[in-house]
Amino acid sequence: MKALVIGGTGPTGPYIVEGLLKRGYDVAILHRGTHEIPLPTEVEHIHNDPHFMETLQEALGVRTFDLVVFTYGRLRLVTEAIKGRTPRFIAAGGAAYKVRMLAEAGSPEGTPVPIPEDSPLQLDPDLKGASFAKFYYMMAISELEVLKAHQEGHYNATYLRYPRLYGPRQLGPREWSIMRRILEGRKRIIIPDNGLKLDSRGYVENMAQALLLCVDKPEASAGKSYNVGDERVLTQREWILMIGRAMNAEIEFVPMAYSIARPSWPYSWSRYFHEVRNITRIQQELGYRDVVPVEEAIMRTVDWYLENRPEPGGELEKQLGDPFDYAAEDTLIAEYRKMEEKLLALPFTIGERRHPYAHPKKLGDLT
């Protein structure tokens, strides 16, 4: 059996390749060759750019595969380029829900928690008030193209809606924003809205396991899209505390409103609404369970970045957009606390609280 992994050197790639090899596949990976990583010697490397039809066709030639897995590139083009080359296609991409865009645009509809898999996709490229509306639109169109190719009989296809990934080799690793502060002696961490926001995340090995379940169960997963993510969903506060625990560091949170907590924006997620995906379908239909619990996954992530520290001011930190401007953070904290003191000094009286249910002390007492 022959398998092609488009990507293969990113966060989930090595785990997918390893899983395919264990399942008896001869594996080739198609990637640009800019991020080589250690892989078994029997894995074939096809170097070309998966973002353009001409380079895809040049790389593939007349080759065919029993399985094609997509993790990187331009999905709409790959969906077309592999027609007639494989009977089975599994694509991993993002989740482009309309409810998320509506919440960001200030719609009163809000975002359901968790977001069900049958929520409408973002199919309005010009949705007013929503940043990245066009980007999410293109993501939704890509998913629909995969499912359309399945319906037309070109191949048996499955689409996985990845959450925000974490773990080794992740681009723009937001954990590093917290880790570097701890390494440089920062104890005070600015956190938006007291860190109560919930966000689905996925440890890279867990997400590879979700994809490999689709490999194992092609009939059950045929023509379907699945939300995937870690089974346990953390608040931002819990996420930072676990990073601190993994580094044996005590953290003092400085909670602020999101609009003011600007230093936290590089390591916090989208504002105002929880983004939790319902993963019941893949649990029930394919038997998904985390292979690495969240606590252990964060520990492994921290250990990997301690051993592979991003260069200060280098490419990964540029992707984060985090200036690590501690002087500005301290100034903001000091001024914010002064403002809190002034606000708390304003006169305000709260009425006496009474329990809404009666607690009679004797028979006939109605109060």
C-alpha positions in Angstrom: 0.0 0.0 0.0 1.2 3.5 -0.9 0.4 6.6 1.0 1.2 10.3 0.2 1.3 12.8 3.0 1.1 16.4 1.7 3.1 18.3 4.3 4.5 15.7 6.8 7.2 17.9 8.4 4.8 20.1 10.5 3.4 19.6 14.0 1.3 16.5 13.3 3.2 15.1 10.3 5.8 12.9 12.1 3.1 11.2 14.1 0.9 10.6 11.1 3.9 9.2 9.1 4.8 6.9 12.0 1.3 5.7 12.3 1.1 4.9 8.5 4.4 3.1 8.6 3.1 0.9 11.5 0.0 0.2 9.4 2.2 -1.2 6.6 2.1 1.8 4.2 5.0 2.8 2.0 5.0 6.6 2.8 6.1 9.5 0.7 5.8 13.1 1.9 5.4 16.1 -0.4 6.7 19.3 1.0 8.8 22.3 0.0 11.9 21.1 1.8 12.3 24.2 3.9 11.7 22.5 7.3 13.4 19.1 7.1 13.0 17.0 10.3 14.3 13.5 11.2 12.1 10.8 9.7 12.7 7.1 9.1 15.0 6.6 6.1 12.4 4.6 4.2 10.1 7.7 3.9 10.4 9.3 0.4 10.7 13.0 0.2 9.1 14.8 -2.8 10.2 18.4 -2.8 7.8 20.8 -4.5 5.3 23.5 -3.5 1.8 22.3 -2.7 0.3 25.7 -3.1 0.1 25.8 -7.0 -1.4 23.4 -9.5 1.6 23.4 -11.8 4.0 22.4 -9.0 1.5 19.8 -7.7 1.2 18.2 -11.1 4.9 18.3 -11.7 5.6 16.6 -8.3 2.9 13.9 -8.8 3.6 13.1 -12.4 1.6 10.0 -13.2 1.8 8.5 -9.8 -1.1 7.0 -7.8 -1.6 6.2 -4.2 -3.9 4.1 -2.0 -4.2 7.0 0.4 -3.5 10.7 0.3 -3.4 12.8 3.5 -3.4 16.6 3.4 -1.9 18.6 6.2 -0.3 21.6 4.4 -0.7 23.6 1.2 -3.7 24.9 -0.7 -6.5 22.4 -0.1 -8.7 23.5 -3.0 -5.9 22.7 -5.5 -4.9 19.5 -3.9 -8.5 18.3 -3.9 -8.5 18.7 -7.7 -5.0 17.5 -8.4 -5.4 14.1 -6.8 -8.6 13.2 -8.6 -8.0 9.9 -10.4 -4.8 9.3 -8.3 -6.3 7.8 -5.1 -9.4 6.0 -3.8 -9.1 7.6 -0.3 -8.4 11.2 0.8 -8.2 12.6 4.3 -7.8 16.4 4.8 -7.0 18.3 8.0 -7.9 21.9 8.0 -9.5 24.6 10.1 -13.1 25.1 11.3 -14.9 28.0 9.6 -18.1 28.4 11.5 -20.4 31.3 10.8 -21.4 31.6 14.4 -17.8 32.5 15.3 -17.9 35.2 12.7 -21.3 36.5 13.9 -20.0 36.6 17.5 -17.0 38.7 16.5 -19.3 41.0 14.5 -21.4 41.6 17.6 -24.4 39.6 16.6 -26.9 38.9 19.4 -27.1 35.3 18.2 -23.9 34.4 20.1 -21.8 31.3 19.8 -23.3 28.0 21.2 -21.0 26.2 23.6 -19.9 23.7 22.5 -20.2 24.5 18.7 -22.1 21.6 17.1 -20.7 20.1 13.9 -23.8 20.9 11.9 -23.4 24.7 12.6 -23.5 26.7 9.3 -20.2 27.4 7.7 -18.9 31.0 7.0 -20.0 31.5 3.4 -20.2 35.3 3.4 -16.7 36.6 2.3 -17.8 40.2 3.1 -19.4 39.7 6.5 -19.5 43.1 8.1 -17.7 43.6 11.4 -15.8 40.3 11.3 -12.0 40.3 10.8 -10.7 37.5 8.7 -14.2 37.0 7.1 -12.6 36.3 3.7 -10.0 33.9 5.2 -12.7 31.8 7.0 -14.8 31.9 3.8 -12.0 30.3 1.8 -11.6 27.7 4.5 -15.2 26.8 4.4 -15.1 26.6 0.6 -12.2 24.3 0.8 -14.0 21.9 3.1 -17.0 21.9 0.8 -14.8 21.1 -2.2 -13.5 18.0 -0.4 -17.0 16.8 0.4 -18.2 17.6 -3.2 -15.4 15.5 -4.6 -16.5 12.6 -2.4 -20.2 13.0 -3.5 -19.1 13.0 -7.1 -17.3 9.7 -6.6 -13.7 10.8 -7.2 -12.6 9.3 -3.9 -13.8 8.4 -0.4 -13.1 11.6 1.5 -13.0 12.8 5.2 -12.4 16.3 6.5 -11.0 17.0 10.0 -11.6 20.4 11.6 -8.4 21.0 13.6 -8.5 23.3 16.6 -5.5 25.5 17.6 -2.6 23.0 17.8 0.2 22.9 20.5 3.2 20.7 20.9 6.6 20.3 19.2 7.3 22.1 15.9 4.2 24.3 16.1 4.5 27.6 14.2 3.7 30.7 16.3 3.8 28.7 19.6 1.8 30.8 22.1 3.1 28.7 25.0 6.5 30.3 24.3 5.1 33.7 25.2 4.5 32.5 28.7 7.6 30.3 28.9 10.0 33.1 27.9 8.5 35.4 30.5 9.0 32.7 33.2 12.5 32.0 32.0 13.3 35.7 32.3 12.0 36.0 35.8 8.6 37.4 35.2 6.1 36.4 37.8 3.3 38.7 36.9 1.3 37.7 33.9 -1.4 39.9 32.4 -4.5 37.9 31.6 -7.6 39.1 29.8 -11.0 38.8 31.5 -9.5 36.9 34.4 -8.6 34.1 32.0 -12.1 32.5 32.1 -12.4 32.1 28.4 -12.6 28.5 27.1 -10.9 27.4 23.9 -10.6 24.1 22.2 -7.0 23.1 21.6 -5.4 19.9 20.3 -2.1 18.3 21.2 -0.3 17.3 18.0 -0.1 13.6 18.8 -3.8 13.5 19.8 -4.8 15.2 16.5 -2.6 12.7 14.5 -4.5 9.9 16.4 -7.8 11.4 15.2 -6.6 11.3 11.6 -5.3 7.8 11.9 -8.7 6.6 13.2 -10.1 7.8 9.8 -7.4 5.8 8.1 -8.5 2.7 10.1 -12.3 3.3 9.6 -12.8 4.5 6.0 -16.4 3.4 5.7 -17.5 4.9 9.0 -15.8 8.2 8.3 -16.7 8.4 4.5 -18.0 11.8 3.4 -18.0 13.3 6.8 -16.4 16.3 8.6 -15.3 15.9 12.2 -14.6 18.4 14.9 -11.4 17.3 16.7 -9.6 18.5 19.8 -8.4 17.4 23.2 -11.2 15.9 25.3 -10.5 18.3 28.2 -11.0 22.0 27.4 -9.0 24.4 29.5 -9.6 28.0 30.4 -6.9 30.4 29.5 -6.1 30.6 33.2 -5.7 26.8 33.6 -3.6 26.7 30.4 -1.1 29.3 31.8 -1.1 27.7 35.3 -0.2 24.3 33.8 2.7 25.8 31.9 3.9 27.4 35.1 3.6 24.1 37.0 5.6 22.4 34.2 8.3 25.0 34.8 8.1 24.9 38.6 7.1 28.6 38.6 4.6 30.5 40.6 2.5 32.9 38.6 0.7 36.1 39.8 -2.2 36.9 37.5 -3.0 40.5 36.7 -6.6 40.4 35.3 -7.7 43.1 33.0 -10.5 43.7 30.5 -9.4 42.3 27.1 -9.4 45.8 25.5 -6.8 47.0 28.0 -4.8 43.8 28.4 -2.9 44.5 25.2 0.3 42.7 26.2 -1.7 39.5 26.5 -3.0 39.6 23.0 -0.1 37.6 21.4 -0.8 34.6 23.8 -4.5 34.9 24.4 -7.1 33.8 21.9 -9.9 35.6 20.2 -12.0 37.9 22.4 -15.4 38.0 23.9 -16.7 34.4 23.2 -15.8 30.8 24.1 -14.6 28.7 21.2 -15.3 25.1 22.2 -16.0 22.5 19.5 -18.3 19.5 20.1 -16.2 16.4 19.4 -19.0 13.9 20.2 -19.2 12.6 16.6 -15.7 11.3 16.3 -15.8 9.9 19.9 -18.9 7.9 19.1 -18.3 6.9 15.5 -14.6 6.3 15.5 -13.8 5.8 19.2 -11.6 8.8 19.6 -9.8 9.3 23.0 -6.8 11.4 23.8 -3.7 9.3 23.7 -1.8 12.0 25.7 -3.7 13.6 28.6 -3.7 17.4 28.6 -1.4 17.7 31.7 1.2 15.4 30.1 0.8 17.1 26.7 1.6 20.5 28.2 4.6 19.0 30.0 5.9 17.5 26.8 5.4 20.8 25.0 7.3 22.8 27.6 10.1 20.3 27.6 10.4 20.4 23.8 10.6 24.2 23.7 13.1 24.2 26.6 15.3 22.0 24.4 14.5 23.9 21.2 14.2 27.5 22.3 13.1 29.9 19.7 15.7 32.5 18.8 15.0 35.9 20.5 13.5 38.1 17.9 13.7 35.3 15.4 11.1 33.9 13.0 8.9 32.1 15.6 8.8 35.1 17.8 7.9 37.3 14.8 5.0 35.0 14.1 3.8 35.6 17.6 4.0 39.4 17.4 5.0 39.5 21.0 7.4 42.4 21.8 8.3 41.1 25.3 8.3 44.7 26.4 8.4 44.2 30.2 8.9 47.9 31.0 5.6 48.7 29.1 3.9 45.9 30.9 5.0 47.1 34.3 3.8 50.6 33.5 0.4 49.3 32.4 0.1 47.2 35.5 1.0 50.1 37.8 -1.5 52.5 36.1 -4.2 49.9 36.0 -3.9 49.3 39.7 -4.1 53.0 40.4 -7.2 53.1 38.4 -8.7 50.2 40.3 -8.0 52.0 43.6 -9.8 55.1 42.3 -12.8 53.1 41.1 -13.1 51.2 44.4 -13.1 54.5 46.3 -16.2 55.6 44.5 -19.3 55.4 46.7 -21.5 52.5 46.0 -23.9 50.7 48.3 -25.1 47.2 47.8 -28.4 46.2 49.4 -28.7 43.5 52.0 -28.8 40.1 50.4 -31.6 37.8 51.4 -32.0 34.2 50.4 -35.0 33.9 48.1 -36.4 30.8 49.9 -37.9 31.0 53.4 -36.1 29.3 56.3 -38.7 29.2 59.1 -37.3 28.7 62.6 -40.7 27.5 64.0 -44.1 26.2 62.9 -46.2 29.0 61.3 -43.2 31.3 60.7 -43.7 32.7 57.1 -40.5 34.8 56.9 
